[in-house]
Protein backbone atom coordinates (compact mmCIF):
# COMPACT_ATOMS: atom_id res chain seq x y z
CA UNK A 1 0.00 0.00 0.00
CA UNK A 2 1.50 3.34 -1.06
CA UNK A 3 1.66 6.44 1.14
CA UNK A 4 -1.37 8.10 -0.50
CA UNK A 5 -3.52 5.02 0.04
CA UNK A 6 -2.43 4.74 3.67
CA UNK A 7 -3.26 8.40 4.23
CA UNK A 8 -6.69 7.96 2.64
CA UNK A 9 -7.42 4.94 4.83
CA UNK A 10 -6.34 6.78 7.99
CA UNK A 11 -8.58 9.71 7.09
CA UNK A 12 -11.53 7.37 6.48
CA UNK A 13 -10.95 5.63 9.82
CA UNK A 14 -10.79 9.00 11.56
CA UNK A 15 -14.11 10.03 9.96
CA UNK A 16 -15.71 6.71 10.92
CA UNK A 17 -14.49 7.10 14.51
CA UNK A 18 -15.85 10.65 14.65
CA UNK A 19 -19.22 9.58 13.20
CA UNK A 20 -19.44 6.67 15.65
CA UNK A 21 -18.82 8.87 18.68
CA UNK A 22 -21.16 11.60 17.40
CA UNK A 23 -24.08 9.22 16.84
CA UNK A 24 -23.35 7.30 20.05
CA UNK A 25 -23.48 10.59 21.97
CA UNK A 26 -26.82 11.44 20.33
CA UNK A 27 -28.23 8.02 21.25
CA UNK A 28 -27.14 8.19 24.88
CA UNK A 29 -28.47 11.75 25.14
CA UNK A 30 -31.98 10.32 24.71
CA UNK A 31 -31.76 9.20 28.34
CA UNK A 32 -32.31 11.57 31.24
CA UNK A 33 -32.50 11.21 35.01
CA UNK A 34 -35.36 12.65 37.08
CA UNK A 35 -34.80 15.88 38.95
CA UNK A 36 -36.94 14.64 41.83
CA UNK A 37 -36.33 11.41 43.73
CA UNK A 38 -39.46 9.27 44.17
CA UNK A 39 -40.12 6.02 46.01
CA UNK A 40 -40.00 4.19 42.65
CA UNK A 41 -36.63 4.54 40.89
CA UNK A 42 -37.01 5.40 37.23
CA UNK A 43 -35.16 6.70 34.21
CA UNK A 44 -36.53 8.93 31.49
CA UNK A 45 -36.09 8.64 27.72
CA UNK A 46 -37.07 10.77 24.73
CA UNK A 47 -38.25 8.82 21.68
CA UNK A 48 -40.93 9.30 19.00
CA UNK A 49 -41.87 12.68 20.45
CA UNK A 50 -42.72 11.23 23.85
CA UNK A 51 -41.18 11.29 27.29
CA UNK A 52 -40.96 7.66 28.37
CA UNK A 53 -40.57 6.83 32.06
CA UNK A 54 -39.14 3.43 32.86
CA UNK A 55 -39.24 1.90 36.34
CA UNK A 56 -36.11 -0.14 36.94
CA UNK A 57 -34.68 -2.52 39.51
CA UNK A 58 -31.02 -3.28 40.16
CA UNK A 59 -31.46 -6.85 41.37
CA UNK A 60 -32.00 -8.42 37.96
CA UNK A 61 -30.42 -8.13 34.49
CA UNK A 62 -33.85 -7.89 32.87
CA UNK A 63 -34.98 -4.94 34.98
CA UNK A 64 -32.39 -2.45 33.75
CA UNK A 65 -32.23 -0.49 30.47
CA UNK A 66 -28.99 -1.39 28.71
CA UNK A 67 -27.36 0.77 25.99
CA UNK A 68 -28.21 -1.76 23.28
CA UNK A 69 -31.90 -1.00 23.86
CA UNK A 70 -31.22 2.70 23.27
CA UNK A 71 -29.37 1.87 20.04
CA UNK A 72 -32.30 -0.21 18.79
CA UNK A 73 -34.88 2.42 19.78
CA UNK A 74 -32.88 5.13 18.03
CA UNK A 75 -32.65 2.99 14.91
CA UNK A 76 -36.40 2.29 14.87
CA UNK A 77 -37.17 5.98 15.22
CA UNK A 78 -34.67 7.30 12.67
CA UNK A 79 -35.38 4.56 10.10
CA UNK A 80 -39.15 4.53 10.41
CA UNK A 81 -39.67 4.85 6.65
CA UNK A 82 -37.44 1.95 5.66
CA UNK A 83 -38.49 -0.25 8.60
CA UNK A 84 -42.12 0.82 8.87
CA UNK A 85 -43.71 -0.41 12.09
CA UNK A 86 -47.27 0.79 11.36
CA UNK A 87 -49.74 -2.10 11.63
CA UNK A 88 -46.88 -4.61 11.67
CA UNK A 89 -46.96 -7.65 13.94
CA UNK A 90 -43.90 -7.33 16.16
CA UNK A 91 -42.53 -9.48 18.97
CA UNK A 92 -39.72 -8.52 21.32
CA UNK A 93 -37.82 -11.29 23.07
CA UNK A 94 -36.11 -10.50 26.36
CA UNK A 95 -38.11 -7.28 26.59
CA UNK A 96 -36.87 -6.50 30.12
CA UNK A 97 -38.16 -3.09 31.14
CA UNK A 98 -40.09 -2.71 27.90
CA UNK A 99 -38.42 0.36 26.36
CA UNK A 100 -37.99 -1.15 22.87
CA UNK A 101 -41.54 -2.52 22.88
CA UNK A 102 -42.87 0.88 23.95
CA UNK A 103 -41.07 2.65 21.10
CA UNK A 104 -42.30 0.08 18.56
CA UNK A 105 -45.84 0.52 19.89
CA UNK A 106 -45.64 4.31 19.65
CA UNK A 107 -44.46 3.85 16.04
CA UNK A 108 -47.74 2.08 15.28
CA UNK A 109 -46.91 -1.62 15.63
CA UNK A 110 -48.99 -4.35 17.19
CA UNK A 111 -46.45 -5.49 19.78
CA UNK A 112 -46.07 -8.63 21.84
CA UNK A 113 -43.52 -8.02 24.61
CA UNK A 114 -42.09 -11.17 26.17
CA UNK A 115 -39.78 -12.16 28.99
CA UNK A 116 -39.46 -14.49 31.97
CA UNK A 117 -42.46 -14.70 34.36
CA UNK A 118 -40.71 -12.88 37.20
CA UNK A 119 -40.20 -9.80 34.98
CA UNK A 120 -43.70 -9.52 33.58
CA UNK A 121 -45.13 -7.36 36.40
CA UNK A 122 -42.64 -4.54 35.92
CA UNK A 123 -42.76 -5.00 32.14
CA UNK A 124 -46.55 -4.65 32.08
CA UNK A 125 -46.40 -1.63 34.38
CA UNK A 126 -43.92 0.22 32.15
CA UNK A 127 -45.69 -0.61 28.92
CA UNK A 128 -49.14 0.34 30.23
CA UNK A 129 -48.09 3.67 31.73
CA UNK A 130 -46.22 4.73 28.57
CA UNK A 131 -48.64 3.60 25.85
CA UNK A 132 -52.11 4.10 27.31
CA UNK A 133 -54.10 6.56 25.15
CA UNK A 134 -50.97 7.11 22.99
CA UNK A 135 -50.91 4.12 20.66
CA UNK A 136 -52.79 2.72 17.69
CA UNK A 137 -52.68 -0.88 18.92
CA UNK A 138 -52.66 -1.99 22.55
CA UNK A 139 -49.50 -4.01 23.23
CA UNK A 140 -49.59 -7.48 24.71
CA UNK A 141 -47.29 -8.76 27.48
CA UNK A 142 -46.74 -12.48 27.80
CA UNK A 143 -44.28 -15.05 29.09
CA UNK A 144 -41.65 -16.50 26.81
CA UNK A 145 -38.99 -18.71 28.35
CA UNK A 146 -36.54 -19.42 25.53
CA UNK A 147 -36.95 -22.88 24.07
CA UNK A 148 -39.89 -23.79 26.33
CA UNK A 149 -43.38 -24.67 25.00
CA UNK A 150 -42.81 -22.64 21.85
CA UNK A 151 -45.30 -24.52 19.67
CA UNK A 152 -47.92 -24.45 22.41
CA UNK A 153 -47.63 -20.71 23.11
CA UNK A 154 -46.63 -19.51 19.63
CA UNK A 155 -47.92 -22.12 17.14
CA UNK A 156 -46.28 -21.91 13.73
CA UNK A 157 -49.62 -22.24 11.95
CA UNK A 158 -51.12 -19.09 13.46
CA UNK A 159 -48.17 -16.98 14.67
CA UNK A 160 -46.75 -14.66 12.05
CA UNK A 161 -44.37 -11.87 13.01
CA UNK A 162 -43.16 -9.21 10.60
CA UNK A 163 -40.36 -8.27 12.99
CA UNK A 164 -38.53 -9.88 15.88
CA UNK A 165 -36.77 -7.31 18.07
CA UNK A 166 -33.95 -8.16 20.45
CA UNK A 167 -31.59 -6.01 22.52
CA UNK A 168 -28.75 -7.49 24.55
CA UNK A 169 -30.20 -10.99 24.70
CA UNK A 170 -26.77 -12.57 24.19
CA UNK A 171 -24.41 -12.52 27.16
CA UNK A 172 -22.79 -15.02 29.52
CA UNK A 173 -25.91 -17.09 30.26
CA UNK A 174 -26.35 -20.85 29.75
CA UNK A 175 -29.34 -20.63 27.39
CA UNK A 176 -27.76 -19.61 24.10
CA UNK A 177 -28.87 -22.76 22.29
CA UNK A 178 -32.43 -22.24 23.54
CA UNK A 179 -32.25 -18.64 22.34
CA UNK A 180 -31.24 -19.82 18.87
CA UNK A 181 -34.13 -22.32 18.83
CA UNK A 182 -36.49 -19.49 19.82
CA UNK A 183 -35.28 -17.20 17.02
CA UNK A 184 -35.75 -20.05 14.55
CA UNK A 185 -39.24 -20.91 15.78
CA UNK A 186 -40.59 -17.35 15.70
CA UNK A 187 -39.34 -16.54 12.21
CA UNK A 188 -40.89 -17.31 8.87
CA UNK A 189 -39.03 -16.62 5.61
CA UNK A 190 -40.36 -13.04 5.51
CA UNK A 191 -39.69 -12.18 9.16
CA UNK A 192 -37.01 -9.54 9.80
CA UNK A 193 -34.91 -9.70 12.97
CA UNK A 194 -33.50 -6.41 14.27
CA UNK A 195 -30.97 -7.24 16.94
CA UNK A 196 -28.66 -4.94 18.93
CA UNK A 197 -25.83 -6.62 20.78
CA UNK A 198 -23.00 -5.61 23.07
CA UNK A 199 -19.89 -7.73 22.65
CA UNK A 200 -18.38 -8.71 25.98
CA UNK A 201 -16.96 -12.23 25.81
CA UNK A 202 -15.97 -14.91 23.31
CA UNK A 203 -19.40 -16.53 23.76
CA UNK A 204 -21.02 -13.69 21.82
CA UNK A 205 -18.82 -14.33 18.78
CA UNK A 206 -19.50 -18.07 18.92
CA UNK A 207 -23.23 -17.43 19.09
CA UNK A 208 -23.04 -15.20 16.03
CA UNK A 209 -21.29 -18.01 14.15
CA UNK A 210 -24.05 -20.47 15.14
CA UNK A 211 -26.71 -17.91 14.29
CA UNK A 212 -25.31 -17.49 10.77
CA UNK A 213 -25.87 -21.19 10.10
CA UNK A 214 -29.63 -20.52 10.15
CA UNK A 215 -29.92 -16.85 9.22
CA UNK A 216 -28.53 -14.42 6.68
CA UNK A 217 -26.94 -11.73 8.84
CA UNK A 218 -26.28 -8.14 7.83
CA UNK A 219 -24.53 -5.58 10.01
CA UNK A 220 -26.52 -2.35 9.84
CA UNK A 221 -24.52 -0.22 12.27
CA UNK A 222 -21.49 -0.49 14.48
CA UNK A 223 -20.63 1.64 17.50
CA UNK A 224 -17.09 0.74 18.62
CA UNK A 225 -17.23 3.35 21.39
CA UNK A 226 -20.14 1.40 22.91
CA UNK A 227 -18.98 -2.10 21.81
CA UNK A 228 -22.42 -2.49 20.21
CA UNK A 229 -23.43 -3.76 16.80
CA UNK A 230 -26.86 -3.64 15.20
CA UNK A 231 -27.85 -6.49 12.92
CA UNK A 232 -30.61 -7.33 10.48
CA UNK A 233 -31.29 -11.02 9.90
CA UNK A 234 -33.63 -13.20 7.90
CA UNK A 235 -33.99 -16.95 7.69
CA UNK A 236 -31.87 -18.69 5.10
CA UNK A 237 -33.74 -20.19 2.18
CA UNK A 238 -33.58 -23.81 3.24
CA UNK A 239 -33.93 -25.05 -0.35
CA UNK A 240 -30.78 -23.24 -1.44
CA UNK A 241 -28.83 -23.48 1.83
ABEGO torsion letter per residue (X at the ends): XBAAAAAAAAAAAAAAAAAAAAAAAAAAAABBBBABBBABBBBBBBBGGBBBBBBBBAABAAABBBAAAAAAAAAAAAAAAABBABGBBBBBBGAEAGAAAAAAAAAGBBBBBBBBAAAAAAAAAAAAAAABGABABBBBBBBBBBGBGAAAABBAAABBBABBBBBGABBBBAAAAAAAAAAAAABBAABBBBBBBBBABAAAAAAAAAAAAABBBBBABBBAAAGBBBBBBBBBBAAAX
